[in-house]
Amino acid sequence: MENLVGPLKETLARVERPAQDSDAERVRSHAALAEQVHIARQSSEQLRIETQALVTALRGGGPRPLGRDAAAPGGGAGRDELPLRLR
């Protein structure tokens, strides 16, 4: 009986090893892809937050510099010289 089952066991072992390797590679690839999706989501959320802040600032709702008439050309000091205040 072992003479009949032995060759089948050998064949199964030769096929099983590449299948296990392939499955392990699939798991690694899936994990890497999941990490990339996570990073993309974080980047997208950060971009959304920054875009909203920019929109708010451009609409005049953001911080404004203190000092001489900063809205007039040449009226304010450099942006690094003055603190910002909230409206």
Phi and psi restraints in degrees (value plus and minus 20) as a CYANA .aco file:
   2 GLU   PHI     -81.2   -41.2
   2 GLU   PSI     -50.7   -10.7
   3 ASN   PHI     -84.0   -44.0
   3 ASN   PSI     -49.9    -9.9
   4 LEU   PHI    -104.2   -64.2
   4 LEU   PSI     -58.3   -18.3
   5 VAL   PHI    -101.3   -61.3
   5 VAL   PSI     -50.8   -10.8
   6 GLY   PHI     -74.7   -34.7
   6 GLY   PSI     -73.4   -33.4
   7 PRO   PHI     -81.6   -41.6
   7 PRO   PSI     -53.7   -13.7
   8 LEU   PHI     -86.8   -46.8
   8 LEU   PSI     -59.3   -19.3
   9 LYS   PHI     -82.9   -42.9
   9 LYS   PSI     -63.0   -23.0
  10 GLU   PHI     -83.1   -43.1
  10 GLU   PSI     -65.0   -25.0
  11 THR   PHI     -83.4   -43.4
  11 THR   PSI     -63.4   -23.4
  12 LEU   PHI     -81.7   -41.7
  12 LEU   PSI     -61.4   -21.4
  13 ALA   PHI     -83.4   -43.4
  13 ALA   PSI     -60.4   -20.4
  14 ARG   PHI     -86.8   -46.8
  14 ARG   PSI     -52.9   -12.9
  15 VAL   PHI    -103.6   -63.6
  15 VAL   PSI     -56.0   -16.0
  16 GLU   PHI     -86.8   -46.8
  16 GLU   PSI     -59.8   -19.8
  17 ARG   PHI     -81.3   -41.3
  17 ARG   PSI     -71.0   -31.0
  18 PRO   PHI     -82.4   -42.4
  18 PRO   PSI     -53.2   -13.2
  19 ALA   PHI     -85.5   -45.5
  19 ALA   PSI     -61.0   -21.0
  20 GLN   PHI     -86.1   -46.1
  20 GLN   PSI     -62.1   -22.1
  21 ASP   PHI     -81.5   -41.5
  21 ASP   PSI     -63.0   -23.0
  22 SER   PHI     -82.9   -42.9
  22 SER   PSI     -61.6   -21.6
  23 ASP   PHI     -85.5   -45.5
  23 ASP   PSI     -61.4   -21.4
  24 ALA   PHI     -83.3   -43.3
  24 ALA   PSI     -60.8   -20.8
  25 GLU   PHI     -85.2   -45.2
  25 GLU   PSI     -58.6   -18.6
  26 ARG   PHI     -82.2   -42.2
  26 ARG   PSI     -61.9   -21.9
  27 VAL   PHI     -83.9   -43.9
  27 VAL   PSI     -63.7   -23.7
  28 ARG   PHI     -82.9   -42.9
  28 ARG   PSI     -63.0   -23.0
  29 SER   PHI     -84.1   -44.1
  29 SER   PSI     -61.1   -21.1
  30 HIS   PHI     -83.1   -43.1
  30 HIS   PSI     -62.1   -22.1
  31 ALA   PHI     -83.4   -43.4
  31 ALA   PSI     -62.4   -22.4
  32 ALA   PHI     -84.4   -44.4
  32 ALA   PSI     -61.9   -21.9
  33 LEU   PHI     -84.8   -44.8
  33 LEU   PSI     -61.9   -21.9
  34 ALA   PHI     -81.1   -41.1
  34 ALA   PSI     -59.3   -19.3
  35 GLU   PHI     -85.3   -45.3
  35 GLU   PSI     -61.6   -21.6
  36 GLN   PHI     -84.2   -44.2
  36 GLN   PSI     -59.2   -19.2
  37 VAL   PHI     -84.9   -44.9
  37 VAL   PSI     -61.3   -21.3
  38 HIS   PHI     -80.5   -40.5
  38 HIS   PSI     -66.3   -26.3
  39 ILE   PHI     -83.0   -43.0
  39 ILE   PSI     -61.7   -21.7
  40 ALA   PHI     -83.0   -43.0
  40 ALA   PSI     -59.7   -19.7
  41 ARG   PHI     -84.3   -44.3
  41 ARG   PSI     -63.7   -23.7
  42 GLN   PHI     -81.8   -41.8
  42 GLN   PSI     -64.0   -24.0
  43 SER   PHI     -83.5   -43.5
  43 SER   PSI     -61.1   -21.1
  44 SER   PHI     -83.1   -43.1
  44 SER   PSI     -63.6   -23.6
  45 GLU   PHI     -84.4   -44.4
  45 GLU   PSI     -62.7   -22.7
  46 GLN   PHI     -83.7   -43.7
  46 GLN   PSI     -60.9   -20.9
  47 LEU   PHI     -83.5   -43.5
  47 LEU   PSI     -59.4   -19.4
  48 ARG   PHI     -82.6   -42.6
  48 ARG   PSI     -64.1   -24.1
  49 ILE   PHI     -83.1   -43.1
  49 ILE   PSI     -66.8   -26.8
  50 GLU   PHI     -86.4   -46.4
  50 GLU   PSI     -57.2   -17.2
  51 THR   PHI     -84.9   -44.9
  51 THR   PSI     -62.8   -22.8
  52 GLN   PHI     -82.8   -42.8
  52 GLN   PSI     -60.5   -20.5
  53 ALA   PHI     -83.3   -43.3
  53 ALA   PSI     -60.7   -20.7
  54 LEU   PHI     -84.8   -44.8
  54 LEU   PSI     -64.1   -24.1
  55 VAL   PHI     -79.8   -39.8
  55 VAL   PSI     -65.3   -25.3
  56 THR   PHI     -81.2   -41.2
  56 THR   PSI     -64.7   -24.7
  57 ALA   PHI     -84.1   -44.1
  57 ALA   PSI     -61.8   -21.8
  58 LEU   PHI     -89.1   -49.1
  58 LEU   PSI     -46.4    -6.4
  59 ARG   PHI    -103.2   -63.2
  59 ARG   PSI     -22.1    17.9
  60 GLY   PHI      73.7   113.7
  60 GLY   PSI      -9.5    30.5
  61 GLY   PHI    -117.9   -77.9
  61 GLY   PSI     -14.9    25.1
  62 GLY   PHI    -115.3   -75.3
  62 GLY   PSI    -194.2  -154.2
  63 PRO   PHI     -83.6   -43.6
  63 PRO   PSI     127.2   167.2
  64 ARG   PHI    -142.5  -102.5
  64 ARG   PSI     126.6   166.6
  65 PRO   PHI     -90.5   -50.5
  65 PRO   PSI     129.6   169.6
  66 LEU   PHI    -108.8   -68.8
  66 LEU   PSI     141.0   181.0
  67 GLY   PHI     102.5   142.5
  67 GLY   PSI    -188.2  -148.2
  68 ARG   PHI     -74.9   -34.9
  68 ARG   PSI     148.9   188.9
  69 ASP   PHI     -65.8   -25.8
  69 ASP   PSI      65.1   105.1
  70 ALA   PHI     -87.6   -47.6
  70 ALA   PSI     -40.9    -0.9
  71 ALA   PHI     -97.1   -57.1
  71 ALA   PSI     -44.2    -4.2
  72 ALA   PHI     -99.7   -59.7
  72 ALA   PSI     123.5   163.5
  73 PRO   PHI     -78.5   -38.5
  73 PRO   PSI     106.9   146.9
  74 GLY   PHI      54.2    94.2
  74 GLY   PSI     -16.8    23.2
  75 GLY   PHI    -102.3   -62.3
  75 GLY   PSI     -48.8    -8.8
  76 GLY   PHI    -122.9   -82.9
  76 GLY   PSI     145.3   185.3
  77 ALA   PHI    -101.4   -61.4
  77 ALA   PSI     157.8   197.8
  78 GLY   PHI     -81.0   -41.0
  78 GLY   PSI     133.3   173.3
  79 ARG   PHI     -86.2   -46.2
  79 ARG   PSI     -43.4    -3.4
  80 ASP   PHI    -104.7   -64.7
  80 ASP   PSI     -30.4     9.6
  81 GLU   PHI    -108.2   -68.2
  81 GLU   PSI     -47.5    -7.5
  82 LEU   PHI    -132.3   -92.3
  82 LEU   PSI     121.9   161.9
  83 PRO   PHI     -91.9   -51.9
  83 PRO   PSI     140.0   180.0
  84 LEU   PHI    -119.7   -79.7
  84 LEU   PSI     127.5   167.5
  85 ARG   PHI    -144.1  -104.1
  85 ARG   PSI     132.6   172.6
  86 LEU   PHI    -104.5   -64.5
  86 LEU   PSI     127.3   167.3
